[in-house]
């Protein structure tokens, strides 16, 4: 288990005694039950566990997309729960990138416009050199004028990856990013995420149910019944699968 200190300059994000409860009384569900976890900078971490273990809830609370019932979450050294609405919006816009299972692209915009949408809405300049690097690495150069409906699922997710990284955020949260993709498209997305960590020093936290996907990570943490119960370093798909079997996943 990873011990959590009050201050950790190596953490891209961390949670201290994190609790999330849905409902009240006899029907209350404790989705997170005192989770302490740290996600290192420049590291690709996968989060796994059986259905209902709290994987996505953990990501949503740490990214400021959901409000914890108790405990504390940090992005860098900023405590998310102490931010007002404006500061929280700025955190999610400038310092965190998101990749979702359902792509979440704007259907009326081209691939290029979807990639730069945050900067365009904020009236900010796009780093064109970095844009070209991402487009090249994701093999999107001949798809930039296409709208999402004209792209395959794998191409849409590669656009979503470029959108997540275009602002050079401190941290990427990816929630089942290969859940809607076939094996070839999944491998392309995972290889890019792996490359983003290895070549660009990106910090990535990926929720997944797939042992093959988790094997791309540097580290896998396992949740069960809302608790952090195990972790693997330098995981293999076989080792991840064996751990999931032990957890009943």
Buried (B, 14 or more C-beta within 10 A) or exposed (E): EBEBEEEBEEBBBBBBBBBBBEEEEEEEEBBBBBBBBBBBBBBBBBBBBBEBBBBBBBBBBBBBBBEBBEBBBBBBEBEBBEBEEEEBEEBBBBBBBBBBBEBEBEEEBBBBBBBBBBBEEEEEEBBEEBBEBBBEBBEBEEBBEBBBEEBEBBBBBBBBBBBBBBBEBBBBBBBBBBBBBEEEBBBBBBEBBBEBBEEBEBBBBBBBBBBBBBBBBBBBBBBBBBBBBBBBEEBEBEBBBEBBEEBEB
